[in-house]
Amino acid sequence: MIYVKFFASVRERVGVGEISLLMPEGGVTVEEVLSLAEDETGVLLQDAHLLAAVNLQHVPFSGVVHDGDEVAFFPPVTGG
Amino acid sequence: MIIKVQQEDFEPMAEMAAYPVDAIAGAGGSVTFTGTVRDYSEAADILAMEIEHYPGMTERELERISAEAARRYDILGSLIIHRYGHLAPQDNIVMVAVWSRHRAAAFDACRFLIDLLKTSAPFWKKEVTLAGARWVTDCPGCRAGGREGHTHAPYTHYSHTQLK
């Protein structure tokens, strides 16, 4: 399984904070996980200024995702 | 280094006084920055601020940037406190404190930490105004509507994805 989390404006657009996806055979990139999440939720996210994290670390969308990983999508951060 | 992510308010001077003295023995001074909620934004008066964060990743990012500050600058100790949840205008949001033997390193490291925190720690602000609530967008590139792969800061190792 891949555990996908959404935060802030992305969470509001999707309507839920977390979904689970079946791990496809052959491995996937973060970008492919986003496509799978769009299919699962029916919400298009590709036009957002998205950032991603895998297992709590910032990653590029070309990053590789493994079975059991937590993948998060969120807008640019605005703390401080 | 000490990291605190909390809902509760904090008192900057009390937090600094409580820092373990052994850790900062030999310090010649400290520099602190405290951030508070503004009562205005570009469009409307702000009634409140909601701060969301990513539990787990937030602490990890703050630890990462604290370690990076210790690697770059000759400092003895650092403290970061960041609040989340419902805040009112004038409330404290964040504080960064740095102790060092000489002042330059403390000033530089404090600036480094607050700047990097703003672009890497997963916090998101939502302004509650008379006209409604909306998510804050701090990135000039985003505000300008740029969709190309602009980076968020010189220190970050990530950038906006290039979307087709």
gemmi code that builds the backbone of each chain (N, CA, C; Angstrom):
import gemmi

chains = {
    "A": [
        ("MET", (0.831, -1.200, 0.000), (0.000, 0.000, 0.000), (0.875, 1.263, 0.000)),
        ("ILE", (0.315, 2.314, -0.547), (0.933, 3.644, -0.450), (-0.050, 4.521, 0.321)),
        ("TYR", (0.449, 5.202, 1.318), (-0.407, 6.032, 2.157), (-0.218, 7.488, 1.745)),
        ("VAL", (-1.283, 8.095, 1.236), (-1.195, 9.440, 0.667), (-1.904, 10.429, 1.585)),
        ("LYS", (-1.204, 11.504, 1.907), (-1.791, 12.555, 2.747), (-1.872, 13.871, 1.973)),
        ("PHE", (-2.894, 14.642, 2.286), (-3.076, 15.968, 1.678), (-3.151, 17.008, 2.792)),
        ("PHE", (-2.587, 18.169, 2.530), (-2.619, 19.215, 3.548), (-3.116, 20.550, 3.001)),
        ("ALA", (-3.662, 21.344, 3.905), (-4.053, 22.733, 3.644), (-5.020, 22.819, 2.450)),
        ("SER", (-4.742, 23.698, 1.489), (-5.689, 23.904, 0.382), (-5.862, 22.637, -0.442)),
        ("VAL", (-4.832, 21.813, -0.516), (-4.940, 20.561, -1.275), (-5.915, 19.613, -0.574)),
        ("ARG", (-5.822, 19.528, 0.746), (-6.749, 18.697, 1.522), (-8.195, 19.153, 1.327)),
        ("GLU", (-8.385, 20.483, 1.304), (-9.752, 20.994, 1.134), (-10.294, 20.684, -0.251)),
        ("ARG", (-9.426, 20.764, -1.257), (-9.877, 20.459, -2.627), (-10.250, 18.989, -2.765)),
        ("VAL", (-9.424, 18.118, -2.182), (-9.683, 16.685, -2.286), (-10.884, 16.282, -1.428)),
        ("GLY", (-11.017, 16.931, -0.276), (-12.155, 16.637, 0.600), (-11.821, 15.671, 1.715)),
        ("VAL", (-10.665, 15.022, 1.627), (-10.200, 14.149, 2.714), (-8.714, 14.398, 2.944)),
        ("GLY", (-8.242, 14.011, 4.116), (-6.841, 14.250, 4.451), (-5.921, 13.095, 4.114)),
        ("GLU", (-6.523, 11.926, 3.856), (-5.681, 10.748, 3.688), (-6.400, 9.687, 2.877)),
        ("ILE", (-5.679, 9.040, 1.967), (-6.206, 7.882, 1.244), (-5.116, 6.818, 1.164)),
        ("SER", (-5.524, 5.603, 0.852), (-4.557, 4.521, 0.631), (-4.686, 4.055, -0.811)),
        ("LEU", (-3.558, 3.730, -1.418), (-3.549, 3.244, -2.792), (-2.840, 1.895, -2.843)),
        ("LEU", (-3.302, 1.032, -3.728), (-2.592, -0.225, -3.927), (-1.272, 0.056, -4.628)),
        ("MET", (-0.233, -0.602, -4.192), (1.081, -0.412, -4.796), (1.107, -1.104, -6.159)),
        ("PRO", (1.326, -0.297, -7.230), (1.402, -0.928, -8.560), (2.680, -1.761, -8.668)),
        ("GLU", (2.636, -2.749, -9.524), (3.845, -3.551, -9.745), (4.857, -2.737, -10.528)),
        ("GLY", (6.105, -2.929, -10.209), (7.156, -2.275, -10.970), (7.605, -0.939, -10.422)),
        ("GLY", (6.985, -0.501, -9.313), (7.433, 0.753, -8.699), (6.824, 1.976, -9.354)),
        ("VAL", (6.801, 3.057, -8.623), (6.209, 4.299, -9.128), (7.019, 5.514, -8.664)),
        ("THR", (6.831, 6.609, -9.382), (7.409, 7.886, -8.968), (6.338, 8.683, -8.220)),
        ("VAL", (6.757, 9.755, -7.598), (5.821, 10.638, -6.897), (4.772, 11.166, -7.884)),
        ("GLU", (5.222, 11.529, -9.071), (4.300, 12.056, -10.079), (3.232, 11.024, -10.443)),
        ("GLU", (3.638, 9.748, -10.526), (2.678, 8.691, -10.844), (1.719, 8.449, -9.676)),
        ("VAL", (2.219, 8.604, -8.462), (1.341, 8.486, -7.291), (0.278, 9.583, -7.333)),
        ("LEU", (0.680, 10.774, -7.755), (-0.284, 11.874, -7.865), (-1.381, 11.525, -8.870)),
        ("SER", (-0.994, 10.944, -9.997), (-1.988, 10.547, -11.002), (-2.935, 9.493, -10.437)),
        ("LEU", (-2.382, 8.526, -9.705), (-3.219, 7.485, -9.091), (-4.172, 8.099, -8.064)),
        ("ALA", (-3.672, 9.087, -7.319), (-4.512, 9.750, -6.315), (-5.635, 10.533, -6.995)),
        ("GLU", (-5.331, 11.128, -8.136), (-6.374, 11.843, -8.887), (-7.452, 10.874, -9.354)),
        ("ASP", (-7.025, 9.707, -9.860), (-7.991, 8.699, -10.303), (-8.864, 8.258, -9.135)),
        ("GLU", (-8.243, 8.058, -7.995), (-8.946, 7.545, -6.817), (-9.951, 8.563, -6.267)),
        ("THR", (-9.556, 9.837, -6.248), (-10.402, 10.858, -5.623), (-11.315, 11.562, -6.627)),
        ("GLY", (-10.957, 11.484, -7.911), (-11.730, 12.192, -8.918), (-11.477, 13.690, -8.920)),
        ("VAL", (-10.414, 14.103, -8.247), (-10.070, 15.529, -8.176), (-8.750, 15.758, -8.897)),
        ("LEU", (-8.760, 16.669, -9.867), (-7.533, 16.976, -10.596), (-6.666, 17.924, -9.777)),
        ("LEU", (-5.408, 17.548, -9.615), (-4.499, 18.350, -8.804), (-3.335, 18.902, -9.614)),
        ("GLN", (-3.253, 18.533, -10.869), (-2.073, 18.875, -11.669), (-1.887, 20.367, -11.884)),
        ("ASP", (-2.941, 21.153, -11.692), (-2.791, 22.589, -11.926), (-2.366, 23.332, -10.658)),
        ("ALA", (-2.193, 22.594, -9.578), (-1.828, 23.242, -8.325), (-0.314, 23.403, -8.239)),
        ("HIS", (0.099, 24.368, -7.427), (1.534, 24.525, -7.144), (1.912, 23.517, -6.071)),
        ("LEU", (1.972, 22.291, -6.467), (2.146, 21.240, -5.474), (3.600, 21.015, -5.093)),
        ("LEU", (3.791, 20.699, -3.821), (5.061, 20.158, -3.356), (4.766, 18.764, -2.822)),
        ("ALA", (5.819, 17.973, -2.701), (5.620, 16.597, -2.252), (6.658, 16.206, -1.218)),
        ("ALA", (6.262, 15.255, -0.377), (7.193, 14.667, 0.587), (6.966, 13.164, 0.591)),
        ("VAL", (8.043, 12.422, 0.779), (7.938, 10.976, 0.972), (8.588, 10.650, 2.308)),
        ("ASN", (7.844, 9.957, 3.151), (8.329, 9.594, 4.490), (8.903, 10.807, 5.225)),
        ("LEU", (8.153, 11.921, 5.162), (8.438, 13.138, 5.940), (9.605, 13.966, 5.414)),
        ("GLN", (10.051, 13.692, 4.190), (11.141, 14.485, 3.616), (10.710, 15.061, 2.265)),
        ("HIS", (11.077, 16.336, 2.033), (10.807, 16.935, 0.730), (11.460, 16.104, -0.373)),
        ("VAL", (10.720, 15.903, -1.456), (11.281, 15.165, -2.593), (10.816, 15.819, -3.893)),
        ("PRO", (11.582, 15.653, -4.974), (11.104, 16.074, -6.293), (10.065, 15.073, -6.803)),
        ("PHE", (9.298, 15.496, -7.799), (8.249, 14.611, -8.318), (8.799, 13.407, -9.069)),
        ("SER", (10.084, 13.448, -9.352), (10.718, 12.291, -10.006), (11.153, 11.247, -8.977)),
        ("GLY", (10.992, 11.558, -7.686), (11.419, 10.647, -6.625), (10.671, 9.316, -6.675)),
        ("VAL", (11.346, 8.266, -6.232), (10.772, 6.918, -6.277), (10.001, 6.632, -4.987)),
        ("VAL", (8.859, 5.973, -5.142), (8.018, 5.604, -4.001), (8.006, 4.083, -3.867)),
        ("HIS", (8.169, 3.611, -2.635), (8.185, 2.181, -2.368), (6.934, 1.754, -1.605)),
        ("ASP", (6.703, 0.446, -1.614), (5.555, -0.109, -0.894), (5.644, 0.276, 0.586)),
        ("GLY", (4.551, 0.782, 1.134), (4.524, 1.170, 2.542), (4.890, 2.615, 2.801)),
        ("ASP", (5.310, 3.321, 1.769), (5.717, 4.722, 1.949), (4.519, 5.630, 2.220)),
        ("GLU", (4.789, 6.724, 2.935), (3.800, 7.786, 3.126), (4.167, 8.930, 2.192)),
        ("VAL", (3.250, 9.263, 1.293), (3.483, 10.331, 0.323), (2.525, 11.479, 0.629)),
        ("ALA", (3.062, 12.678, 0.742), (2.207, 13.830, 1.055), (2.270, 14.861, -0.062)),
        ("PHE", (1.121, 15.462, -0.352), (1.048, 16.555, -1.328), (0.498, 17.789, -0.625)),
        ("PHE", (1.144, 18.929, -0.875), (0.721, 20.149, -0.198), (1.169, 21.384, -0.975)),
        ("PRO", (0.552, 22.532, -0.673), (0.961, 23.780, -1.334), (2.249, 24.301, -0.703)),
        ("PRO", (2.881, 25.314, -1.328), (4.060, 25.927, -0.718), (3.770, 26.321, 0.730)),
        ("VAL", (4.773, 26.129, 1.569), (4.554, 26.336, 3.008), (4.566, 27.834, 3.334)),
        ("THR", (3.857, 28.206, 4.401), (3.716, 29.630, 4.743), (3.823, 29.867, 6.241)),
        ("GLY", (4.676, 29.095, 6.904), (4.845, 29.286, 8.337), (5.730, 30.480, 8.651)),
        ("GLY", (6.077, 30.591, 9.922), (6.982, 31.641, 10.363), (6.275, 32.945, 10.653)),
    ],
    "B": [
        ("MET", (20.289, 21.533, 20.438), (19.165, 22.218, 19.806), (17.863, 21.756, 20.455)),
        ("ILE", (16.922, 22.664, 20.535), (15.600, 22.321, 21.064), (14.546, 22.757, 20.041)),
        ("ILE", (13.583, 21.870, 19.801), (12.491, 22.123, 18.869), (11.178, 21.940, 19.625)),
        ("LYS", (10.266, 22.889, 19.508), (8.940, 22.715, 20.102), (7.881, 23.116, 19.080)),
        ("VAL", (6.932, 22.221, 18.836), (5.782, 22.524, 17.979), (4.566, 22.361, 18.866)),
        ("GLN", (3.855, 23.451, 19.100), (2.834, 23.426, 20.147), (1.686, 24.384, 19.844)),
        ("GLN", (0.534, 24.104, 20.475), (-0.604, 25.012, 20.362), (-0.481, 26.172, 21.351)),
        ("GLU", (0.126, 25.890, 22.505), (0.139, 26.866, 23.586), (1.006, 28.076, 23.248)),
        ("ASP", (0.686, 29.179, 23.867), (1.508, 30.375, 23.754), (2.836, 30.135, 24.469)),
        ("PHE", (3.795, 31.021, 24.204), (5.081, 30.929, 24.896), (5.537, 32.337, 25.248)),
        ("GLU", (6.448, 32.398, 26.189), (7.015, 33.689, 26.599), (8.501, 33.646, 26.249)),
        ("PRO", (8.917, 34.422, 25.236), (10.278, 34.275, 24.705), (11.384, 34.349, 25.759)),
        ("MET", (11.322, 35.319, 26.658), (12.411, 35.454, 27.622), (12.450, 34.268, 28.597)),
        ("ALA", (11.272, 33.789, 28.974), (11.221, 32.626, 29.871), (11.771, 31.383, 29.172)),
        ("GLU", (11.458, 31.249, 27.892), (11.968, 30.099, 27.133), (13.488, 30.149, 27.039)),
        ("MET", (14.030, 31.346, 26.838), (15.486, 31.476, 26.734), (16.147, 31.219, 28.085)),
        ("ALA", (15.506, 31.698, 29.146), (16.067, 31.493, 30.487), (16.070, 30.016, 30.867)),
        ("ALA", (15.129, 29.247, 30.262), (15.009, 27.831, 30.607), (15.934, 26.938, 29.777)),
        ("TYR", (16.649, 27.527, 28.822), (17.525, 26.710, 27.967), (18.635, 26.108, 28.832)),
        ("PRO", (18.965, 24.828, 28.642), (19.984, 24.176, 29.483), (21.316, 24.942, 29.481)),
        ("VAL", (21.749, 25.366, 30.655), (22.939, 26.225, 30.730), (24.203, 25.500, 30.299)),
        ("ASP", (24.264, 24.199, 30.571), (25.466, 23.456, 30.189), (25.683, 23.472, 28.682)),
        ("ALA", (24.561, 23.456, 27.937), (24.650, 23.381, 26.476), (25.237, 24.657, 25.885)),
        ("ILE", (25.079, 25.764, 26.592), (25.503, 27.040, 26.017), (26.598, 27.697, 26.868)),
        ("ALA", (27.331, 26.862, 27.633), (28.452, 27.385, 28.419), (29.465, 28.026, 27.471)),
        ("GLY", (29.919, 29.203, 27.819), (30.877, 29.895, 26.955), (30.233, 30.852, 25.976)),
        ("ALA", (28.906, 30.903, 25.991), (28.220, 31.818, 25.070), (28.521, 33.275, 25.435)),
        ("GLY", (28.734, 34.078, 24.407), (28.965, 35.497, 24.634), (27.727, 36.317, 24.389)),
        ("GLY", (26.684, 35.652, 23.921), (25.450, 36.379, 23.669), (24.447, 35.512, 22.941)),
        ("SER", (23.270, 36.087, 22.741), (22.222, 35.360, 22.027), (21.453, 36.341, 21.158)),
        ("VAL", (20.837, 35.808, 20.126), (19.969, 36.592, 19.249), (18.652, 35.863, 19.158)),
        ("THR", (17.551, 36.594, 19.262), (16.245, 35.950, 19.136), (15.346, 36.725, 18.183)),
        ("PHE", (14.531, 35.971, 17.461), (13.501, 36.560, 16.605), (12.172, 35.983, 17.056)),
        ("THR", (11.172, 36.845, 17.235), (9.823, 36.381, 17.559), (8.857, 36.912, 16.511)),
        ("GLY", (8.088, 36.016, 15.920), (7.103, 36.402, 14.916), (5.714, 36.411, 15.516)),
        ("THR", (4.914, 37.426, 15.156), (3.554, 37.544, 15.690), (2.549, 37.676, 14.544)),
        ("VAL", (1.278, 37.459, 14.869), (0.213, 37.551, 13.866), (-0.057, 39.017, 13.545)),
        ("ARG", (0.034, 39.366, 12.262), (-0.322, 40.734, 11.838), (-1.838, 40.877, 11.823)),
        ("ASP", (-2.295, 42.117, 11.970), (-3.751, 42.313, 11.949), (-4.221, 42.873, 10.609)),
        ("TYR", (-3.366, 42.760, 9.609), (-3.772, 43.202, 8.281), (-3.150, 42.269, 7.252)),
        ("SER", (-3.732, 42.248, 6.069), (-3.137, 41.525, 4.953), (-3.316, 42.401, 3.737)),
        ("GLU", (-3.073, 41.845, 2.551), (-3.154, 42.658, 1.336), (-4.576, 43.144, 1.069)),
        ("ALA", (-5.557, 42.387, 1.529), (-6.922, 42.698, 1.124), (-7.867, 43.057, 2.262)),
        ("ALA", (-7.595, 42.583, 3.452), (-8.631, 42.756, 4.472), (-8.049, 42.697, 5.874)),
        ("ASP", (-8.841, 43.171, 6.811), (-8.448, 43.050, 8.212), (-8.549, 41.588, 8.643)),
        ("ILE", (-7.599, 41.165, 9.404), (-7.555, 39.781, 9.835), (-8.181, 39.633, 11.216)),
        ("LEU", (-9.158, 38.735, 11.298), (-9.812, 38.477, 12.577), (-9.079, 37.393, 13.344)),
        ("ALA", (-8.553, 36.409, 12.611), (-7.851, 35.296, 13.244), (-6.978, 34.600, 12.209)),
        ("MET", (-6.104, 33.741, 12.710), (-5.229, 32.970, 11.844), (-5.285, 31.509, 12.265)),
        ("GLU", (-5.512, 30.632, 11.281), (-5.476, 29.199, 11.565), (-4.178, 28.656, 10.980)),
        ("ILE", (-3.412, 27.947, 11.783), (-2.160, 27.376, 11.286), (-2.248, 25.854, 11.325)),
        ("GLU", (-2.110, 25.275, 10.123), (-2.102, 23.816, 9.989), (-0.658, 23.366, 9.842)),
        ("HIS", (-0.351, 22.158, 10.292), (1.001, 21.638, 10.061), (0.946, 20.146, 9.789)),
        ("TYR", (2.087, 19.601, 9.458), (2.214, 18.179, 9.124), (2.976, 17.525, 10.282)),
        ("PRO", (2.236, 16.974, 11.255), (2.898, 16.403, 12.429), (3.926, 15.344, 12.017)),
        ("GLY", (5.046, 15.385, 12.625), (6.117, 14.444, 12.274), (7.098, 15.068, 11.303)),
        ("MET", (6.594, 15.485, 10.156), (7.488, 16.131, 9.199), (7.948, 17.495, 9.707)),
        ("THR", (7.043, 18.196, 10.383), (7.398, 19.514, 10.908), (8.608, 19.426, 11.832)),
        ("GLU", (8.529, 18.535, 12.799), (9.635, 18.381, 13.753), (10.911, 17.967, 13.017)),
        ("ARG", (10.749, 17.070, 12.071), (11.918, 16.574, 11.338), (12.592, 17.687, 10.535)),
        ("GLU", (11.780, 18.533, 9.894), (12.345, 19.640, 9.122), (13.036, 20.652, 10.039)),
        ("LEU", (12.417, 20.943, 11.175), (13.025, 21.908, 12.107), (14.338, 21.363, 12.673)),
        ("GLU", (14.384, 20.061, 12.909), (15.642, 19.452, 13.360), (16.692, 19.511, 12.251)),
        ("ARG", (16.250, 19.275, 11.031), (17.182, 19.298, 9.900), (17.792, 20.691, 9.717)),
        ("ILE", (16.956, 21.734, 9.774), (17.512, 23.072, 9.557), (18.346, 23.526, 10.758)),
        ("SER", (17.989, 23.056, 11.957), (18.803, 23.385, 13.131), (20.184, 22.750, 13.007)),
        ("ALA", (20.228, 21.515, 12.543), (21.510, 20.842, 12.349), (22.319, 21.545, 11.255)),
        ("GLU", (21.615, 22.005, 10.235), (22.297, 22.712, 9.145), (22.871, 24.041, 9.641)),
        ("ALA", (22.142, 24.734, 10.506), (22.644, 25.996, 11.070), (23.887, 25.743, 11.921)),
        ("ALA", (23.865, 24.644, 12.689), (25.017, 24.314, 13.540), (26.235, 23.949, 12.697)),
        ("ARG", (25.969, 23.388, 11.521), (27.071, 23.018, 10.631), (27.663, 24.262, 9.957)),
        ("ARG", (26.797, 25.218, 9.608), (27.258, 26.400, 8.867), (27.872, 27.482, 9.749)),
        ("TYR", (27.366, 27.598, 10.987), (27.769, 28.727, 11.821), (28.360, 28.244, 13.143)),
        ("ASP", (29.208, 29.061, 13.731), (29.878, 28.709, 14.985), (28.959, 29.066, 16.153)),
        ("ILE", (27.936, 28.224, 16.351), (26.960, 28.496, 17.406), (27.010, 27.395, 18.460)),
        ("LEU", (26.491, 27.710, 19.654), (26.512, 26.750, 20.768), (25.159, 26.076, 20.967)),
        ("GLY", (24.104, 26.783, 20.652), (22.781, 26.208, 20.860), (21.728, 26.955, 20.057)),
        ("SER", (20.603, 26.284, 19.818), (19.502, 26.945, 19.109), (18.180, 26.444, 19.660)),
        ("LEU", (17.168, 27.284, 19.526), (15.822, 26.965, 20.008), (14.821, 27.451, 18.956)),
        ("ILE", (13.927, 26.561, 18.563), (12.839, 26.969, 17.668), (11.523, 26.549, 18.313)),
        ("ILE", (10.592, 27.500, 18.432), (9.227, 27.188, 18.872), (8.287, 27.696, 17.794)),
        ("HIS", (7.356, 26.842, 17.354), (6.356, 27.268, 16.360), (4.998, 26.777, 16.822)),
        ("ARG", (4.021, 27.666, 16.797), (2.678, 27.299, 17.225), (1.820, 26.870, 16.044)),
        ("TYR", (0.742, 26.130, 16.333), (-0.265, 25.798, 15.329), (-1.635, 25.959, 15.982)),
        ("GLY", (-2.676, 25.876, 15.153), (-4.027, 26.026, 15.682), (-4.558, 27.428, 15.460)),
        ("HIS", (-5.450, 27.847, 16.344), (-6.181, 29.108, 16.193), (-5.448, 30.234, 16.921)),
        ("LEU", (-5.027, 31.255, 16.162), (-4.306, 32.378, 16.752), (-5.041, 33.686, 16.456)),
        ("ALA", (-4.837, 34.652, 17.329), (-5.449, 35.975, 17.167), (-4.362, 36.985, 16.802)),
        ("PRO", (-4.759, 38.134, 16.236), (-3.778, 39.190, 15.951), (-2.956, 39.517, 17.196)),
        ("GLN", (-1.678, 39.731, 16.978), (-0.694, 40.030, 18.027), (-0.176, 38.790, 18.746)),
        ("ASP", (-0.822, 37.638, 18.558), (-0.324, 36.422, 19.211), (1.059, 36.054, 18.678)),
        ("ASN", (1.863, 35.435, 19.519), (3.126, 34.871, 19.057), (2.858, 33.693, 18.130)),
        ("ILE", (3.611, 33.619, 17.030), (3.548, 32.431, 16.160), (4.817, 31.604, 16.314)),
        ("VAL", (5.952, 32.283, 16.256), (7.222, 31.563, 16.150), (8.307, 32.310, 16.914)),
        ("MET", (9.254, 31.562, 17.453), (10.477, 32.203, 17.941), (11.679, 31.346, 17.595)),
        ("VAL", (12.771, 32.040, 17.275), (14.053, 31.386, 17.019), (15.064, 32.076, 17.929)),
        ("ALA", (15.850, 31.298, 18.640), (16.913, 31.872, 19.459), (18.199, 31.096, 19.203)),
        ("VAL", (19.302, 31.832, 19.176), (20.607, 31.214, 18.914), (21.629, 31.788, 19.890)),
        ("TRP", (22.456, 30.908, 20.446), (23.534, 31.315, 21.349), (24.882, 31.048, 20.675)),
        ("SER", (25.822, 31.987, 20.844), (27.151, 31.783, 20.253), (28.209, 32.520, 21.065)),
        ("ARG", (29.458, 32.214, 20.772), (30.559, 32.905, 21.459), (30.634, 34.356, 20.990)),
        ("HIS", (30.422, 34.558, 19.692), (30.545, 35.892, 19.114), (29.256, 36.257, 18.365)),
        ("ARG", (28.941, 37.535, 18.349), (27.614, 37.958, 17.905), (27.311, 37.641, 16.447)),
        ("ALA", (28.329, 37.721, 15.582), (28.048, 37.566, 14.152), (27.401, 36.219, 13.854)),
        ("ALA", (27.923, 35.171, 14.464), (27.382, 33.832, 14.189), (25.940, 33.723, 14.665)),
        ("ALA", (25.630, 34.354, 15.810), (24.261, 34.278, 16.329), (23.286, 35.028, 15.423)),
        ("PHE", (23.683, 36.231, 14.975), (22.817, 36.979, 14.052), (22.612, 36.192, 12.758)),
        ("ASP", (23.707, 35.703, 12.206), (23.621, 34.993, 10.921), (22.787, 33.718, 11.029)),
        ("ALA", (23.008, 32.960, 12.092), (22.295, 31.688, 12.235), (20.813, 31.916, 12.508)),
        ("CYS", (20.482, 32.960, 13.277), (19.077, 33.253, 13.566), (18.347, 33.623, 12.272)),
        ("ARG", (18.975, 34.469, 11.462), (18.386, 34.857, 10.173), (18.239, 33.650, 9.260)),
        ("PHE", (19.268, 32.821, 9.229), (19.246, 31.606, 8.414), (18.076, 30.716, 8.821)),
        ("LEU", (17.905, 30.517, 10.117), (16.860, 29.603, 10.605), (15.459, 30.114, 10.294)),
        ("ILE", (15.190, 31.390, 10.542), (13.824, 31.872, 10.304), (13.532, 31.914, 8.804)),
        ("ASP", (14.534, 32.277, 8.006), (14.313, 32.301, 6.551), (14.066, 30.898, 6.003)),
        ("LEU", (14.856, 29.947, 6.461), (14.717, 28.586, 5.939), (13.438, 27.925, 6.444)),
        ("LEU", (13.090, 28.210, 7.698), (11.834, 27.699, 8.260), (10.647, 28.099, 7.387)),
        ("LYS", (10.666, 29.341, 6.931), (9.531, 29.851, 6.156), (9.364, 29.162, 4.812)),
        ("THR", (10.414, 28.546, 4.314), (10.286, 27.902, 3.008), (10.357, 26.387, 3.073)),
        ("SER", (10.665, 25.818, 4.233), (10.784, 24.357, 4.263), (9.918, 23.666, 5.314)),
        ("ALA", (9.624, 24.326, 6.429), (8.839, 23.645, 7.474), (7.363, 23.610, 7.054)),
        ("PRO", (6.738, 22.434, 7.107), (5.362, 22.306, 6.603), (4.293, 22.878, 7.535)),
        ("PHE", (4.196, 24.201, 7.499), (3.112, 24.946, 8.159), (2.361, 25.706, 7.070)),
        ("TRP", (1.049, 25.849, 7.264), (0.249, 26.634, 6.321), (-0.677, 27.552, 7.108)),
        ("LYS", (-0.698, 28.833, 6.698), (-1.545, 29.823, 7.372), (-2.835, 30.033, 6.596)),
        ("LYS", (-3.915, 30.117, 7.334), (-5.203, 30.479, 6.742), (-5.703, 31.712, 7.475)),
        ("GLU", (-5.922, 32.793, 6.719), (-6.411, 34.031, 7.317), (-7.928, 34.013, 7.375)),
        ("VAL", (-8.444, 34.377, 8.528), (-9.895, 34.532, 8.675), (-10.173, 36.032, 8.661)),
        ("THR", (-10.919, 36.480, 7.650), (-11.229, 37.907, 7.516), (-12.742, 38.095, 7.444)),
        ("LEU", (-13.154, 39.346, 7.439), (-14.592, 39.626, 7.322), (-15.148, 39.079, 6.018)),
        ("ALA", (-14.282, 39.022, 4.989), (-14.730, 38.545, 3.682), (-14.674, 37.028, 3.568)),
        ("GLY", (-14.223, 36.365, 4.629), (-14.125, 34.914, 4.583), (-12.710, 34.459, 4.906)),
        ("ALA", (-12.487, 33.156, 4.774), (-11.167, 32.597, 5.087), (-10.446, 32.247, 3.799)),
        ("ARG", (-9.125, 32.451, 3.815), (-8.353, 32.046, 2.635), (-6.931, 31.697, 3.046)),
        ("TRP", (-6.373, 30.756, 2.269), (-5.003, 30.313, 2.523), (-4.023, 31.390, 2.098)),
        ("VAL", (-3.003, 31.587, 2.894), (-1.960, 32.569, 2.592), (-1.014, 31.994, 1.550)),
        ("THR", (-0.624, 32.845, 0.604), (0.403, 32.465, -0.362), (1.558, 33.424, -0.206)),
        ("ASP", (2.656, 32.934, 0.358), (3.789, 33.817, 0.633), (4.805, 33.867, -0.497)),
        ("CYS", (4.690, 32.939, -1.424), (5.723, 32.834, -2.449), (5.520, 33.889, -3.540)),
        ("PRO", (6.487, 34.797, -3.759), (6.325, 35.822, -4.794), (6.108, 35.214, -6.173)),
        ("GLY", (6.790, 34.115, -6.440), (6.629, 33.447, -7.739), (5.213, 32.928, -7.922)),
        ("CYS", (4.659, 32.371, -6.840), (3.280, 31.879, -6.898), (2.314, 33.055, -7.047)),
        ("ARG", (2.577, 34.110, -6.278), (1.686, 35.279, -6.329), (1.664, 35.889, -7.711)),
        ("ALA", (2.836, 35.822, -8.392), (2.929, 36.382, -9.732), (2.266, 35.474, -10.758)),
        ("GLY", (1.819, 34.324, -10.300), (1.132, 33.419, -11.205), (2.068, 32.548, -12.016)),
        ("GLY", (3.354, 32.606, -11.689), (4.321, 31.816, -12.439), (4.137, 30.332, -12.203)),
        ("ARG", (4.092, 29.573, -13.259), (3.938, 28.136, -13.109), (5.239, 27.408, -13.387)),
        ("GLU", (6.244, 28.146, -13.825), (7.507, 27.484, -14.145), (8.214, 27.118, -12.843)),
        ("GLY", (9.304, 26.420, -12.981), (9.948, 25.842, -11.801), (10.769, 26.809, -10.984)),
        ("HIS", (10.135, 27.847, -10.476), (10.866, 28.773, -9.624), (11.140, 28.121, -8.265)),
        ("THR", (12.290, 28.443, -7.688), (12.604, 27.895, -6.378), (12.086, 28.835, -5.305)),
        ("HIS", (12.007, 28.326, -4.070), (11.439, 29.123, -2.983), (12.471, 29.840, -2.143)),
        ("ALA", (13.699, 29.403, -2.186), (14.733, 30.044, -1.388), (16.081, 29.488, -1.822)),
        ("PRO", (17.138, 30.217, -1.545), (18.446, 29.716, -1.938), (18.861, 28.457, -1.193)),
        ("TYR", (18.225, 28.185, -0.056), (18.680, 27.062, 0.753), (17.951, 25.760, 0.445)),
        ("THR", (16.774, 25.854, -0.157), (15.981, 24.644, -0.305), (16.495, 23.806, -1.463)),
        ("HIS", (16.282, 22.512, -1.337), (16.763, 21.597, -2.363), (15.611, 21.107, -3.231)),
        ("TYR", (14.448, 21.736, -3.057), (13.318, 21.334, -3.868), (12.769, 22.572, -4.566)),
        ("SER", (11.951, 22.367, -5.552), (11.314, 23.493, -6.221), (9.954, 23.037, -6.721)),
        ("HIS", (9.213, 23.981, -7.261), (7.917, 23.597, -7.813), (8.099, 22.586, -8.920)),
        ("THR", (7.230, 21.629, -8.954), (7.259, 20.674, -10.045), (6.919, 21.382, -11.352)),
        ("GLN", (7.556, 20.968, -12.391), (7.234, 21.525, -13.708), (6.049, 20.739, -14.239)),
        ("LEU", (4.926, 21.381, -14.302), (3.723, 20.687, -14.750), (3.454, 20.986, -16.202)),
        ("LYS", (2.968, 19.963, -16.861), (2.738, 20.101, -18.303), (1.376, 20.739, -18.547)),
    ],
}
model = gemmi.Model(1)
for chain_id, residues in chains.items():
    chain = gemmi.Chain(chain_id)
    for i, (resn, *xyz) in enumerate(residues, 1):
        res = gemmi.Residue()
        res.name, res.seqid = resn, gemmi.SeqId(i, " ")
        for name, pos in zip(("N", "CA", "C"), xyz):
            atom = gemmi.Atom()
            atom.name, atom.element = name, gemmi.Element(name[0])
            atom.pos, atom.b_iso = gemmi.Position(*pos), 0.0
            res.add_atom(atom)
        chain.add_residue(res)
    model.add_chain(chain)
structure = gemmi.Structure()
structure.add_model(model)
structure.setup_entities()
